[in-house]
Amino acid sequence: MQLQPGEVLHIGGEASVQFEGERALTFRLIRVDQRSTYDGWLWLEGYVLDPTGTALQRRRIFVRREGLRPAIG
């Protein structure tokens, strides 16, 4: 999955255990941090969205690339 600014992602338990179940996020990507980290993991910066697509909070999150999914909606 090629990540692009403006993309809306579902961040769930596959991306990181901290986002399992009720803690899953809908996340609009601003940027991918280019700093080196663990193999297969990324720092993402973006906005947590509510069900209507309104930005609620700006966050930086640490996730597994292979666990990222496009948001359906």
N, C-alpha and C positions, 0 to 999 in steps of 0.2 A: 504494500500500500504506500503510494507516494503521498506524503502529507503536504498540504498547501494551506497558506493562511486563508481564513474564512471558512474552512471546512468545518462541518459540525459532526462531532464524534460521540458515540456512546462509550462511556468509560465505566466498565463493570469489573467484576471479579476476575475476568480473564486478563485484564490489564494490570491489576494489583489487588491483593486481598483487602486493602483498605477501602476499596470501592465495591465490595460484595453486597448483593441484595439491595436493601433499602438505601444504601449509601452510594449507589450508582449515580453517575452524572451525565447530563447532556452538556457538551463542552464545545464552544466555538474557538478554534485554534487561531492564535495570533502568530506564534512562531515556535519553532523547534530550536532549543538551545543546542549549539554545536559543540559544547564542551564534551570531552571524552568521559565515558562512564562505563558501567558494566556492560558486557556484550549483550545486545538485544534490548537494553533499557534506554529510555529517553526522558529528558526533562522537557515538558511542554508548558507553554504559557498561553493563557486564554481566559475565556469567560465561561462561568457556569451559567447555564440557561434554565429558565423556568419552562413549564409546558407550553407557553405561548411563544417562546423564543426570545423573551426579554432577558437581557444580561442582568444577573443578580450580583455576581462577585467575580473579581479578577483573581486568578490563582495560577500558581506554578505547581505542576504535579509530576511525579516520577512514575513512569509506567513501562510495561513491556510492549514493545512495538507489535509483536504478533497477537497481542490481546486487544488491539484497537479495532473498532468496528464503526462503519458509517452509521450515523443516527438515522432512524427510519421516521419519516414524518411528514 
